[in-house]
């Protein structure tokens, strides 16, 4: 067998491996990830922003706990004003989160939410959230960021406690540079 033929076969095999890996990553991993999250009750993704209206169920209370963490490279101080709220399903609620940029340069952040237990995520509706947009803070700037939410009346009766957790990521480097005017 000639060296050219051997090289062609090797390249063909490598291309097949790349195509198989791509298909695995695109078609197999996402459903597998969702199934694992569902099975283990982790990384509950919150529902899309809620636009409807509901009647408040004052006969039932649900405790909503708030957690805030920073990714490894995020230096901001970040957290909720209170650890938890007791809410009525169907009622509109608000919690303020505080962020502070202690650096000497502007920074941009993005918060990623998660709800636990995961089976409750579909019943947690954010009507307004700082996580919907990127947050830019100047050096030394502190802001209060609201999250307004409704716990759906259809939340399973066995769920009496929810946790809304945010992880804050530094995305300053991902922002496109601002074009400077030329004289």
OpenMM code with the backbone's topology and positions (N, CA, C; nanometers):
from openmm import Vec3, app, unit

residues = "UNK UNK UNK UNK UNK UNK UNK UNK UNK UNK UNK UNK UNK UNK UNK UNK UNK UNK UNK UNK UNK UNK UNK UNK UNK UNK UNK UNK UNK UNK UNK UNK UNK UNK UNK UNK UNK UNK UNK UNK UNK UNK UNK UNK UNK UNK UNK UNK UNK UNK UNK UNK UNK UNK UNK UNK UNK UNK UNK UNK UNK UNK UNK UNK UNK UNK UNK UNK UNK UNK UNK UNK UNK UNK UNK UNK UNK UNK UNK UNK UNK UNK UNK UNK UNK UNK UNK UNK UNK UNK UNK UNK UNK UNK UNK UNK UNK UNK UNK UNK UNK UNK UNK UNK UNK UNK UNK UNK UNK UNK UNK UNK UNK UNK UNK UNK UNK UNK UNK UNK UNK UNK UNK UNK UNK UNK UNK UNK UNK UNK UNK UNK UNK UNK UNK UNK UNK UNK UNK UNK UNK UNK UNK UNK UNK UNK UNK UNK UNK UNK UNK UNK UNK UNK UNK UNK UNK UNK UNK UNK UNK UNK UNK UNK UNK UNK UNK UNK UNK UNK UNK UNK UNK UNK UNK UNK UNK UNK UNK UNK UNK UNK UNK".split()
positions = [
    Vec3(0.0853, -0.1173, 0.0000),
    Vec3(0.0000, 0.0000, 0.0000),
    Vec3(0.0898, 0.1234, 0.0000),
    Vec3(0.0550, 0.2170, -0.0854),
    Vec3(0.1373, 0.3366, -0.0952),
    Vec3(0.1127, 0.4295, 0.0229),
    Vec3(0.2104, 0.5155, 0.0443),
    Vec3(0.2008, 0.6104, 0.1557),
    Vec3(0.0853, 0.7080, 0.1331),
    Vec3(0.0606, 0.7495, 0.0112),
    Vec3(-0.0491, 0.8415, -0.0203),
    Vec3(-0.1839, 0.7783, 0.0121),
    Vec3(-0.1993, 0.6503, -0.0211),
    Vec3(-0.3242, 0.5800, 0.0089),
    Vec3(-0.3441, 0.5665, 0.1595),
    Vec3(-0.2385, 0.5375, 0.2308),
    Vec3(-0.2466, 0.5260, 0.3770),
    Vec3(-0.2842, 0.6605, 0.4400),
    Vec3(-0.2263, 0.7672, 0.3890),
    Vec3(-0.2596, 0.9003, 0.4407),
    Vec3(-0.4049, 0.9365, 0.4110),
    Vec3(-0.4520, 0.9011, 0.2938),
    Vec3(-0.5905, 0.9289, 0.2564),
    Vec3(-0.6876, 0.8537, 0.3475),
    Vec3(-0.6573, 0.7289, 0.3761),
    Vec3(-0.7422, 0.6496, 0.4668),
    Vec3(-0.7421, 0.7093, 0.6071),
    Vec3(-0.6254, 0.7530, 0.6531),
    Vec3(-0.6156, 0.8138, 0.7862),
    Vec3(-0.6990, 0.9419, 0.7932),
    Vec3(-0.6882, 1.0256, 0.6918),
    Vec3(-0.7657, 1.1502, 0.6872),
    Vec3(-0.9151, 1.1188, 0.6835),
    Vec3(-0.9546, 1.0197, 0.6060),
    Vec3(-1.0956, 0.9807, 0.5979),
    Vec3(-1.1453, 0.9336, 0.7342),
    Vec3(-1.0679, 0.8502, 0.7999),
    Vec3(-1.1071, 0.8011, 0.9331),
    Vec3(-1.1188, 0.9168, 1.0329),
    Vec3(-1.0240, 1.0082, 1.0284),
    Vec3(-1.0292, 1.1233, 1.1190),
    Vec3(-1.1507, 1.2112, 1.0919),
    Vec3(-1.1851, 1.2302, 0.9664),
    Vec3(-1.3044, 1.3083, 0.9319),
    Vec3(-1.4312, 1.2389, 0.9815),
    Vec3(-1.4363, 1.1084, 0.9700),
    Vec3(-1.5519, 1.0331, 1.0209),
    Vec3(-1.5617, 1.0511, 1.1717),
    Vec3(-1.4484, 1.0449, 1.2418),
    Vec3(-1.4481, 1.0642, 1.3876),
    Vec3(-1.4996, 1.2042, 1.4227),
    Vec3(-1.4552, 1.3051, 1.3489),
    Vec3(-1.5000, 1.4425, 1.3747),
    Vec3(-1.6508, 1.4544, 1.3542),
    Vec3(-1.7028, 1.3987, 1.2457),
    Vec3(-1.8470, 1.4046, 1.2181),
    Vec3(-1.9254, 1.3319, 1.3272),
    Vec3(-1.8782, 1.2150, 1.3695),
    Vec3(-1.9462, 1.1399, 1.4749),
    Vec3(-1.9446, 1.2187, 1.6056),
    Vec3(-1.8303, 1.2801, 1.6399),
    Vec3(-1.8223, 1.3595, 1.7626),
    Vec3(-1.9168, 1.4793, 1.7564),
    Vec3(-1.9223, 1.5457, 1.6414),
    Vec3(-2.0120, 1.6594, 1.6255),
    Vec3(-2.1575, 1.6162, 1.6452),
    Vec3(-2.1976, 1.5091, 1.5794),
    Vec3(-2.3355, 1.4597, 1.5926),
    Vec3(-2.3665, 1.4199, 1.7363),
    Vec3(-2.2717, 1.3577, 1.8032),
    Vec3(-2.2911, 1.3197, 1.9432),
    Vec3(-2.3141, 1.4439, 2.0291),
    Vec3(-2.2305, 1.5460, 2.0083),
    Vec3(-2.2420, 1.6687, 2.0868),
    Vec3(-2.3703, 1.7452, 2.0611),
    Vec3(-2.4169, 1.7446, 1.9384),
    Vec3(-2.5358, 1.8221, 1.9029),
    Vec3(-2.6653, 1.7457, 1.9303),
    Vec3(-2.6670, 1.6164, 1.9017),
    Vec3(-2.7922, 1.5420, 1.9075),
    Vec3(-2.8081, 1.4521, 2.0294),
    Vec3(-2.7004, 1.4049, 2.0878),
    Vec3(-2.7104, 1.3096, 2.1978),
    Vec3(-2.6922, 1.3763, 2.3339),
    Vec3(-2.5936, 1.4641, 2.3480),
    Vec3(-2.5643, 1.5213, 2.4788),
    Vec3(-2.6761, 1.6085, 2.5367),
    Vec3(-2.7390, 1.6998, 2.4601),
    Vec3(-2.8433, 1.7825, 2.5226),
    Vec3(-2.9586, 1.7026, 2.5847),
    Vec3(-3.0182, 1.6044, 2.5158),
    Vec3(-3.1240, 1.5275, 2.5814),
    Vec3(-3.0709, 1.4461, 2.6998),
    Vec3(-2.9491, 1.3946, 2.6882),
    Vec3(-2.8880, 1.3196, 2.7979),
    Vec3(-2.8687, 1.4102, 2.9192),
    Vec3(-2.8206, 1.5329, 2.8959),
    Vec3(-2.8008, 1.6301, 3.0035),
    Vec3(-2.9346, 1.6629, 3.0715),
    Vec3(-3.0366, 1.6897, 2.9926),
    Vec3(-3.1686, 1.7197, 3.0489),
    Vec3(-3.2223, 1.6027, 3.1303),
    Vec3(-3.2027, 1.4804, 3.0812),
    Vec3(-3.2489, 1.3612, 3.1537),
    Vec3(-3.1740, 1.3457, 3.2859),
    Vec3(-3.0442, 1.3707, 3.2852),
    Vec3(-2.9657, 1.3597, 3.4089),
    Vec3(-3.0081, 1.4671, 3.5089),
    Vec3(-3.0300, 1.5889, 3.4620),
    Vec3(-3.0748, 1.6964, 3.5517),
    Vec3(-3.2103, 1.6612, 3.6118),
    Vec3(-3.2988, 1.6068, 3.5313),
    Vec3(-3.4312, 1.5681, 3.5796),
    Vec3(-3.4198, 1.4548, 3.6814),
    Vec3(-3.3365, 1.3560, 3.6518),
    Vec3(-3.3228, 1.2393, 3.7401),
    Vec3(-3.2615, 1.2761, 3.8744),
    Vec3(-3.1632, 1.3674, 3.8729),
    Vec3(-3.0932, 1.4015, 3.9959),
    Vec3(-3.1412, 1.5313, 4.0590),
    Vec3(-3.2357, 1.6001, 3.9948),
    Vec3(-3.2910, 1.7226, 4.0518),
    Vec3(-3.1912, 1.8364, 4.0570),
    Vec3(-3.1053, 1.8459, 3.9553),
    Vec3(-3.0055, 1.9528, 3.9543),
    Vec3(-3.0298, 2.0468, 3.8374),
    Vec3(-2.9772, 2.1681, 3.8530),
    Vec3(-2.9790, 2.2688, 3.7472),
    Vec3(-3.1178, 2.2919, 3.6892),
    Vec3(-3.2150, 2.3151, 3.7757),
    Vec3(-3.3499, 2.3426, 3.7280),
    Vec3(-3.3546, 2.4730, 3.6518),
    Vec3(-3.3840, 2.4657, 3.5254),
    Vec3(-3.3904, 2.5857, 3.4435),
    Vec3(-3.5245, 2.6532, 3.4670),
    Vec3(-3.5204, 2.7833, 3.4852),
    Vec3(-3.6439, 2.8546, 3.5121),
    Vec3(-3.7272, 2.8681, 3.3856),
    Vec3(-3.8566, 2.8862, 3.4075),
    Vec3(-3.9494, 2.9001, 3.2956),
    Vec3(-3.9271, 3.0338, 3.2255),
    Vec3(-3.9816, 3.0461, 3.1070),
    Vec3(-3.9726, 3.1714, 3.0332),
    Vec3(-4.0488, 3.2794, 3.1097),
    Vec3(-4.0197, 3.4085, 3.0798),
    Vec3(-4.0896, 3.5156, 3.1502),
    Vec3(-4.2414, 3.4981, 3.1428),
    Vec3(-4.3059, 3.5188, 3.2544),
    Vec3(-4.4493, 3.4966, 3.2689),
    Vec3(-4.5245, 3.6239, 3.2344),
    Vec3(-4.6258, 3.6138, 3.1517),
    Vec3(-4.7033, 3.7303, 3.1100),
    Vec3(-4.8500, 3.7226, 3.1533),
    Vec3(-4.8921, 3.6121, 3.2112),
    Vec3(-5.0330, 3.5934, 3.2469),
    Vec3(-5.0686, 3.6526, 3.3822),
    Vec3(-5.1940, 3.6350, 3.4202),
    Vec3(-5.2402, 3.6763, 3.5525),
    Vec3(-5.2954, 3.5540, 3.6229),
    Vec3(-5.2870, 3.5550, 3.7544),
    Vec3(-5.3349, 3.4420, 3.8314),
    Vec3(-5.4078, 3.4906, 3.9552),
    Vec3(-5.4937, 3.4036, 4.0066),
    Vec3(-5.5604, 3.4280, 4.1335),
    Vec3(-5.4663, 3.3785, 4.2424),
    Vec3(-5.4554, 3.4560, 4.3510),
    Vec3(-5.3656, 3.4206, 4.4607),
    Vec3(-5.4287, 3.3115, 4.5464),
    Vec3(-5.3492, 3.2108, 4.5806),
    Vec3(-5.3918, 3.1020, 4.6684),
    Vec3(-5.3423, 3.1321, 4.8099),
    Vec3(-5.4251, 3.2012, 4.8888),
    Vec3(-5.3841, 3.2412, 5.0232),
    Vec3(-5.3930, 3.1278, 5.1248),
    Vec3(-5.4400, 3.0124, 5.0835),
    Vec3(-5.4485, 2.8973, 5.1733),
    Vec3(-5.3174, 2.8191, 5.1772),
    Vec3(-5.2232, 2.8583, 5.0934),
    Vec3(-5.0979, 2.7829, 5.0829),
    Vec3(-4.9790, 2.8781, 5.0831),
    Vec3(-4.8714, 2.8376, 5.1489),
    Vec3(-4.7493, 2.9172, 5.1502),
    Vec3(-4.6326, 2.8335, 5.0993),
    Vec3(-4.5421, 2.9013, 5.0304),
    Vec3(-4.4215, 2.8379, 4.9784),
    Vec3(-4.3034, 2.9256, 5.0188),
    Vec3(-4.1992, 2.8617, 5.0699),
    Vec3(-4.0777, 2.9348, 5.1069),
    Vec3(-3.9843, 2.9365, 4.9859),
    Vec3(-3.9411, 3.0557, 4.9458),
    Vec3(-3.8467, 3.0716, 4.8362),
    Vec3(-3.7152, 3.1204, 4.8953),
    Vec3(-3.6111, 3.0400, 4.8782),
    Vec3(-3.4780, 3.0729, 4.9278),
    Vec3(-3.3966, 3.1309, 4.8125),
    Vec3(-3.3094, 3.2276, 4.8431),
    Vec3(-3.2292, 3.2939, 4.7403),
    Vec3(-3.0808, 3.2708, 4.7675),
    Vec3(-3.0103, 3.2287, 4.6646),
    Vec3(-2.8663, 3.2063, 4.6731),
    Vec3(-2.7973, 3.2827, 4.5615),
    Vec3(-2.6759, 3.3293, 4.5884),
    Vec3(-2.5975, 3.3989, 4.4873),
    Vec3(-2.4521, 3.3556, 4.5003),
    Vec3(-2.3937, 3.3179, 4.3868),
    Vec3(-2.2524, 3.2817, 4.3841),
    Vec3(-2.1865, 3.3488, 4.2650),
    Vec3(-2.0575, 3.3634, 4.2752),
    Vec3(-1.9790, 3.4182, 4.1658),
    Vec3(-1.9033, 3.3063, 4.0972),
    Vec3(-1.8865, 3.3193, 3.9667),
    Vec3(-1.8003, 3.2251, 3.8964),
    Vec3(-1.6569, 3.2505, 3.9428),
    Vec3(-1.5666, 3.1610, 3.9070),
    Vec3(-1.4295, 3.1669, 3.9575),
    Vec3(-1.3589, 3.2989, 3.9276),
    Vec3(-1.3872, 3.3607, 3.8146),
    Vec3(-1.3166, 3.4832, 3.7775),
    Vec3(-1.3928, 3.6118, 3.8113),
    Vec3(-1.5074, 3.6021, 3.8776),
    Vec3(-1.5882, 3.7203, 3.9096),
    Vec3(-1.5502, 3.7747, 4.0473),
    Vec3(-1.5195, 3.9034, 4.0542),
    Vec3(-1.4749, 3.9643, 4.1799),
    Vec3(-1.5824, 4.0513, 4.2464),
    Vec3(-1.6955, 4.0671, 4.1838),
    Vec3(-1.8003, 4.1514, 4.2418),
    Vec3(-1.8521, 4.0923, 4.3716),
    Vec3(-1.9008, 4.1807, 4.4578),
    Vec3(-1.9814, 4.1370, 4.5713),
    Vec3(-2.1233, 4.1271, 4.5174),
    Vec3(-2.1906, 4.0156, 4.5477),
    Vec3(-2.3204, 3.9895, 4.4857),
    Vec3(-2.4044, 3.9039, 4.5793),
    Vec3(-2.5275, 3.9489, 4.6064),
    Vec3(-2.6139, 3.8687, 4.6915),
    Vec3(-2.7525, 3.9285, 4.7082),
    Vec3(-2.8451, 3.8495, 4.7618),
    Vec3(-2.9820, 3.8973, 4.7846),
    Vec3(-2.9889, 3.9814, 4.9112),
    Vec3(-3.0897, 4.0688, 4.9189),
    Vec3(-3.1091, 4.1500, 5.0394),
    Vec3(-3.1614, 4.0663, 5.1556),
    Vec3(-3.2255, 3.9540, 5.1264),
    Vec3(-3.2756, 3.8631, 5.2309),
    Vec3(-3.2496, 3.7203, 5.1841),
    Vec3(-3.2408, 3.6288, 5.2794),
    Vec3(-3.2133, 3.4890, 5.2461),
    Vec3(-3.3340, 3.4175, 5.1868),
    Vec3(-3.4551, 3.4570, 5.2289),
    Vec3(-3.5740, 3.3889, 5.1793),
    Vec3(-3.6978, 3.4752, 5.1959),
    Vec3(-3.8048, 3.4318, 5.1304),
    Vec3(-3.9378, 3.4932, 5.1405),
    Vec3(-4.0399, 3.3808, 5.1508),
    Vec3(-4.1456, 3.4045, 5.2262),
    Vec3(-4.2591, 3.3125, 5.2266),
    Vec3(-4.3649, 3.3791, 5.1391),
    Vec3(-4.4088, 3.3070, 5.0344),
    Vec3(-4.4982, 3.3645, 4.9345),
    Vec3(-4.6240, 3.2796, 4.9193),
    Vec3(-4.7264, 3.3418, 4.8636),
    Vec3(-4.8487, 3.2705, 4.8280),
    Vec3(-4.8449, 3.2393, 4.6793),
    Vec3(-4.8752, 3.1179, 4.6394),
    Vec3(-4.8815, 3.0878, 4.4963),
    Vec3(-4.9816, 3.1798, 4.4260),
    Vec3(-4.9388, 3.2313, 4.3123),
    Vec3(-5.0228, 3.3220, 4.2349),
    Vec3(-4.9958, 3.4683, 4.2639),
    Vec3(-4.9281, 3.4993, 4.3745),
    Vec3(-4.9002, 3.6384, 4.4104),
    Vec3(-4.7714, 3.6857, 4.3430),
    Vec3(-4.7690, 3.8147, 4.3116),
    Vec3(-4.6487, 3.8750, 4.2564),
    Vec3(-4.5551, 3.9103, 4.3726),
    Vec3(-4.4264, 3.8787, 4.3570),
    Vec3(-4.3281, 3.8988, 4.4631),
    Vec3(-4.2038, 3.9654, 4.4065),
    Vec3(-4.1231, 4.0230, 4.4958),
    Vec3(-3.9993, 4.0875, 4.4531),
    Vec3(-3.8885, 4.0623, 4.5544),
    Vec3(-3.7680, 4.0413, 4.5024),
    Vec3(-3.6483, 4.0342, 4.5854),
    Vec3(-3.5431, 4.1204, 4.5169),
    Vec3(-3.4692, 4.1954, 4.5979),
    Vec3(-3.3608, 4.2771, 4.5455),
    Vec3(-3.2284, 4.2057, 4.5661),
    Vec3(-3.1453, 4.2079, 4.4637),
    Vec3(-3.0088, 4.1600, 4.4721),
    Vec3(-2.9168, 4.2812, 4.4604),
    Vec3(-2.8082, 4.2785, 4.5336),
    Vec3(-2.7140, 4.3892, 4.5339),
    Vec3(-2.5840, 4.3430, 4.4695),
    Vec3(-2.5303, 4.4276, 4.3807),
    Vec3(-2.4022, 4.3992, 4.3168),
    Vec3(-2.3111, 4.5198, 4.3367),
    Vec3(-2.1833, 4.4916, 4.3611),
    Vec3(-2.0843, 4.5965, 4.3827),
    Vec3(-1.9573, 4.5600, 4.3071),
    Vec3(-1.9065, 4.6553, 4.2289),
    Vec3(-1.7831, 4.6366, 4.1539),
    Vec3(-1.6684, 4.7012, 4.2316),
    Vec3(-1.5839, 4.6220, 4.2997),
    Vec3(-1.4760, 4.6795, 4.3805),
    Vec3(-1.3497, 4.7128, 4.3003),
    Vec3(-1.3515, 4.6873, 4.1698),
    Vec3(-1.2316, 4.7074, 4.0892),
    Vec3(-1.2162, 4.8536, 4.0473),
    Vec3(-1.1067, 4.8810, 3.9777),
    Vec3(-1.0822, 5.0167, 3.9280),
    Vec3(-1.1119, 5.0288, 3.7780),
    Vec3(-1.1935, 4.9345, 3.7264),
    Vec3(-1.2303, 4.9399, 3.5847),
    Vec3(-1.3754, 4.8928, 3.5668),
    Vec3(-1.4413, 4.9407, 3.4596),
    Vec3(-1.5791, 4.8955, 3.4332),
    Vec3(-1.5805, 4.7460, 3.4039),
    Vec3(-1.6857, 4.6815, 3.4466),
    Vec3(-1.7009, 4.5381, 3.4220),
    Vec3(-1.8437, 4.5082, 3.3774),
    Vec3(-1.8587, 4.4026, 3.2985),
    Vec3(-1.9901, 4.3575, 3.2526),
    Vec3(-2.0123, 4.2168, 3.3053),
    Vec3(-2.1338, 4.1925, 3.3556),
    Vec3(-2.1659, 4.0618, 3.4136),
    Vec3(-2.2972, 4.0107, 3.3568),
    Vec3(-2.3137, 3.8795, 3.3650),
    Vec3(-2.4387, 3.8134, 3.3275),
    Vec3(-2.4711, 3.7119, 3.4361),
    Vec3(-2.5941, 3.7166, 3.4862),
    Vec3(-2.6386, 3.6218, 3.5892),
    Vec3(-2.7166, 3.5095, 3.5222),
    Vec3(-2.6882, 3.3867, 3.5647),
    Vec3(-2.7574, 3.2690, 3.5130),
    Vec3(-2.8374, 3.2081, 3.6277),
    Vec3(-2.9713, 3.1969, 3.6126),
    Vec3(-3.0543, 3.1444, 3.7207),
    Vec3(-3.0716, 2.9932, 3.7149),
    Vec3(-3.1087, 2.9389, 3.8290),
    Vec3(-3.1417, 2.7976, 3.8396),
    Vec3(-3.2422, 2.7830, 3.9531),
    Vec3(-3.3378, 2.6915, 3.9364),
    Vec3(-3.4390, 2.6668, 4.0392),
    Vec3(-3.4306, 2.5217, 4.0832),
    Vec3(-3.4379, 2.5024, 4.2139),
    Vec3(-3.4416, 2.3659, 4.2697),
    Vec3(-3.5612, 2.3571, 4.3634),
    Vec3(-3.6285, 2.2449, 4.3697),
    Vec3(-3.6058, 2.1236, 4.2917),
    Vec3(-3.6422, 2.1476, 4.1455),
    Vec3(-3.5797, 2.0701, 4.0578),
    Vec3(-3.5969, 2.0934, 3.9142),
    Vec3(-3.7414, 2.0783, 3.8689),
    Vec3(-3.8198, 1.9936, 3.9379),
    Vec3(-3.9597, 1.9762, 3.8953),
    Vec3(-4.0416, 2.1021, 3.9210),
    Vec3(-3.9901, 2.1937, 4.0035),
    Vec3(-4.0610, 2.3180, 4.0330),
    Vec3(-4.0244, 2.4306, 3.9377),
    Vec3(-3.9183, 2.4137, 3.8577),
    Vec3(-3.8712, 2.5213, 3.7710),
    Vec3(-3.9787, 2.5695, 3.6736),
    Vec3(-4.0600, 2.4800, 3.6231),
    Vec3(-4.1650, 2.5184, 3.5275),
    Vec3(-4.2755, 2.6010, 3.5927),
    Vec3(-4.2795, 2.6041, 3.7255),
    Vec3(-4.3838, 2.6765, 3.7992),
    Vec3(-4.3311, 2.8059, 3.8595),
    Vec3(-4.2070, 2.8390, 3.8304),
    Vec3(-4.1463, 2.9623, 3.8809),
    Vec3(-4.1343, 3.0586, 3.7643),
    Vec3(-4.2133, 3.1674, 3.7672),
    Vec3(-4.2209, 3.2603, 3.6544),
    Vec3(-4.1596, 3.3942, 3.6937),
    Vec3(-4.0524, 3.4325, 3.6247),
    Vec3(-3.9921, 3.5636, 3.6469),
    Vec3(-4.0613, 3.6637, 3.5541),
    Vec3(-4.1168, 3.7704, 3.6108),
    Vec3(-4.1804, 3.8732, 3.5292),
    Vec3(-4.0833, 3.9858, 3.4985),
    Vec3(-3.9819, 3.9999, 3.5829),
    Vec3(-3.8736, 4.0963, 3.5603),
    Vec3(-3.7510, 4.0398, 3.6292),
    Vec3(-3.6369, 4.0484, 3.5609),
    Vec3(-3.5163, 3.9926, 3.6207),
    Vec3(-3.3924, 4.0582, 3.5631),
    Vec3(-3.2982, 4.0872, 3.6495),
    Vec3(-3.1694, 4.1398, 3.6059),
    Vec3(-3.0942, 4.0373, 3.5205),
    Vec3(-3.1354, 3.9111, 3.5283),
    Vec3(-3.0698, 3.8066, 3.4494),
    Vec3(-3.1100, 3.8121, 3.3022),
    Vec3(-3.2123, 3.8908, 3.2682),
    Vec3(-3.2549, 3.9022, 3.1290),
    Vec3(-3.1569, 3.9867, 3.0470),
    Vec3(-3.0760, 4.0687, 3.1147),
    Vec3(-2.9833, 4.1577, 3.0457),
    Vec3(-2.8456, 4.1522, 3.1119),
    Vec3(-2.7470, 4.2015, 3.0405),
    Vec3(-2.6130, 4.2120, 3.0967),
    Vec3(-2.6076, 4.3350, 3.1863),
    Vec3(-2.5308, 4.3241, 3.2936),
    Vec3(-2.5177, 4.4331, 3.3893),
    Vec3(-2.3781, 4.4938, 3.3765),
    Vec3(-2.3720, 4.6258, 3.3598),
    Vec3(-2.2441, 4.6964, 3.3504),
    Vec3(-2.2317, 4.7843, 3.4733),
    Vec3(-2.1221, 4.7669, 3.5456),
    Vec3(-2.0952, 4.8508, 3.6627),
    Vec3(-1.9621, 4.9223, 3.6448),
    Vec3(-1.9624, 5.0494, 3.6785),
    Vec3(-1.8407, 5.1291, 3.6755),
    Vec3(-1.7587, 5.0995, 3.8014),
    Vec3(-1.6327, 5.1412, 3.8051),
    Vec3(-1.5497, 5.1169, 3.9237),
    Vec3(-1.6163, 5.1724, 4.0505),
    Vec3(-1.6271, 5.0895, 4.1540),
    Vec3(-1.6850, 5.1318, 4.2808),
    Vec3(-1.8357, 5.1465, 4.2807),
    Vec3(-1.9034, 5.1142, 4.1709),
    Vec3(-2.0485, 5.1305, 4.1622),
    Vec3(-2.1205, 5.0144, 4.2312),
    Vec3(-2.2297, 5.0481, 4.3009),
    Vec3(-2.3158, 4.9505, 4.3673),
    Vec3(-2.4576, 4.9730, 4.3150),
    Vec3(-2.5258, 4.8629, 4.2796),
    Vec3(-2.6634, 4.8755, 4.2318),
    Vec3(-2.7520, 4.7708, 4.2988),
    Vec3(-2.8805, 4.8030, 4.3026),
    Vec3(-2.9820, 4.7068, 4.3460),
    Vec3(-3.0552, 4.6602, 4.2212),
    Vec3(-3.0678, 4.5292, 4.2088),
    Vec3(-3.1282, 4.4700, 4.0895),
    Vec3(-3.2479, 4.3855, 4.1323),
    Vec3(-3.3682, 4.4185, 4.0839),
    Vec3(-3.4858, 4.3418, 4.1259),
    Vec3(-3.5084, 4.2156, 4.0441),
    Vec3(-3.5662, 4.1177, 4.1108),
    Vec3(-3.6237, 4.0034, 4.0413),
    Vec3(-3.7681, 3.9971, 4.0901),
    Vec3(-3.8619, 4.0048, 3.9961),
    Vec3(-4.0045, 3.9946, 4.0280),
    Vec3(-4.0515, 3.8602, 3.9750),
    Vec3(-4.1284, 3.7910, 4.0575),
    Vec3(-4.1637, 3.6540, 4.0206),
    Vec3(-4.2991, 3.6148, 4.0766),
    Vec3(-4.3534, 3.5092, 4.0170),
    Vec3(-4.4786, 3.4478, 4.0619),
    Vec3(-4.4536, 3.2982, 4.0718),
    Vec3(-4.4887, 3.2397, 4.1847),
    Vec3(-4.4886, 3.0947, 4.1980),
    Vec3(-4.6276, 3.0501, 4.1549),
    Vec3(-4.6329, 2.9684, 4.0531),
    Vec3(-4.7586, 2.9262, 3.9923),
    Vec3(-4.8464, 2.8485, 4.0914),
    Vec3(-4.9772, 2.8719, 4.0835),
    Vec3(-5.0727, 2.7988, 4.1675),
    Vec3(-5.0705, 2.6488, 4.1389),
    Vec3(-5.0262, 2.6099, 4.0206),
    Vec3(-5.0219, 2.4687, 3.9831),
    Vec3(-4.8960, 2.3971, 4.0328),
    Vec3(-4.8140, 2.4664, 4.1121),
    Vec3(-4.6964, 2.4033, 4.1708),
    Vec3(-4.7411, 2.2783, 4.2462),
    Vec3(-4.6755, 2.1631, 4.2239),
    Vec3(-4.7166, 2.0415, 4.2949),
    Vec3(-4.7266, 2.0638, 4.4464),
    Vec3(-4.8285, 2.0076, 4.5068),
    Vec3(-4.8576, 2.0306, 4.6492),
    Vec3(-4.7450, 1.9846, 4.7406),
    Vec3(-4.6653, 1.8879, 4.6980),
    Vec3(-4.5577, 1.8401, 4.7843),
    Vec3(-4.4366, 1.9330, 4.7859),
    Vec3(-4.4336, 2.0350, 4.6982),
    Vec3(-4.3232, 2.1311, 4.6956),
    Vec3(-4.3602, 2.2485, 4.7863),
    Vec3(-4.2909, 2.2593, 4.8960),
    Vec3(-4.3168, 2.3660, 4.9925),
    Vec3(-4.1980, 2.4610, 5.0056),
    Vec3(-4.0883, 2.4275, 4.9374),
    Vec3(-3.9662, 2.5063, 4.9459),
    Vec3(-3.8979, 2.5069, 4.8092),
    Vec3(-3.8675, 2.6257, 4.7581),
    Vec3(-3.7958, 2.6431, 4.6320),
    Vec3(-3.6659, 2.7170, 4.6595),
    Vec3(-3.5674, 2.6941, 4.5772),
    Vec3(-3.4439, 2.7714, 4.5848),
    Vec3(-3.4182, 2.8335, 4.4486),
    Vec3(-3.4051, 2.9662, 4.4478),
    Vec3(-3.3666, 3.0387, 4.3269),
    Vec3(-3.2207, 3.0774, 4.3456),
    Vec3(-3.1348, 3.0212, 4.2620),
    Vec3(-2.9913, 3.0465, 4.2718),
    Vec3(-2.9426, 3.1166, 4.1459),
    Vec3(-2.8541, 3.2117, 4.1650),
    Vec3(-2.7910, 3.2818, 4.0540),
    Vec3(-2.6409, 3.2613, 4.0614),
    Vec3(-2.5795, 3.2414, 3.9463),
    Vec3(-2.4343, 3.2442, 3.9351),
    Vec3(-2.4004, 3.3622, 3.8463),
    Vec3(-2.3099, 3.4477, 3.8946),
    Vec3(-2.2728, 3.5689, 3.8230),
    Vec3(-2.1404, 3.5460, 3.7500),
    Vec3(-2.1403, 3.5742, 3.6196),
    Vec3(-2.0228, 3.5527, 3.5360),
    Vec3(-1.9681, 3.6856, 3.4852),
    Vec3(-1.8364, 3.6981, 3.4840),
    Vec3(-1.7691, 3.8144, 3.4259),
    Vec3(-1.7617, 3.7933, 3.2754),
    Vec3(-1.8298, 3.8784, 3.1999),
    Vec3(-1.8275, 3.8663, 3.0535),
    Vec3(-1.7661, 3.9908, 2.9896),
    Vec3(-1.6888, 4.0662, 3.0678),
    Vec3(-1.6269, 4.1890, 3.0178),
    Vec3(-1.5471, 4.1632, 2.8911),
    Vec3(-1.4682, 4.0572, 2.8899),
    Vec3(-1.3835, 4.0281, 2.7737),
    Vec3(-1.4649, 3.9888, 2.6510),
    Vec3(-1.5866, 3.9460, 2.6691),
    Vec3(-1.6709, 3.9034, 2.5560),
    Vec3(-1.7416, 4.0196, 2.4882),
    Vec3(-1.7458, 4.1335, 2.5555),
    Vec3(-1.8110, 4.2507, 2.4966),
    Vec3(-1.7236, 4.3044, 2.3834),
    Vec3(-1.7830, 4.3448, 2.2713),
    Vec3(-1.7016, 4.4016, 2.1636),
    Vec3(-1.6412, 4.5344, 2.2084),
    Vec3(-1.5191, 4.5638, 2.1674),
    Vec3(-1.4568, 4.6903, 2.2082),
    Vec3(-1.5329, 4.8082, 2.1497),
    Vec3(-1.5356, 4.9173, 2.2245),
    Vec3(-1.6023, 5.0393, 2.1792),
    Vec3(-1.5095, 5.1089, 2.0805),
    Vec3(-1.5635, 5.1434, 1.9651),
    Vec3(-1.4831, 5.2105, 1.8627),
    Vec3(-1.4507, 5.3514, 1.9085),
    Vec3(-1.3243, 5.3893, 1.8911),
    Vec3(-1.2832, 5.5236, 1.9303),
    Vec3(-1.2914, 5.6150, 1.8074),
    Vec3(-1.3325, 5.7375, 1.8329),
    Vec3(-1.3436, 5.8346, 1.7238),
    Vec3(-1.2038, 5.8783, 1.6818),
    Vec3(-1.1844, 5.8949, 1.5521),
    Vec3(-1.0550, 5.9412, 1.5012),
    Vec3(-1.0634, 6.0904, 1.4790),
    Vec3(-0.9568, 6.1639, 1.5151),
    Vec3(-0.9583, 6.3112, 1.4973),
    Vec3(-0.9486, 6.3527, 1.3533),
] * unit.nanometer
topology = app.Topology()
chain = topology.addChain("A")
for resn in residues:
    res = topology.addResidue(resn, chain)
    for name in ("N", "CA", "C"):
        topology.addAtom(name, app.Element.getBySymbol(name[0]), res)
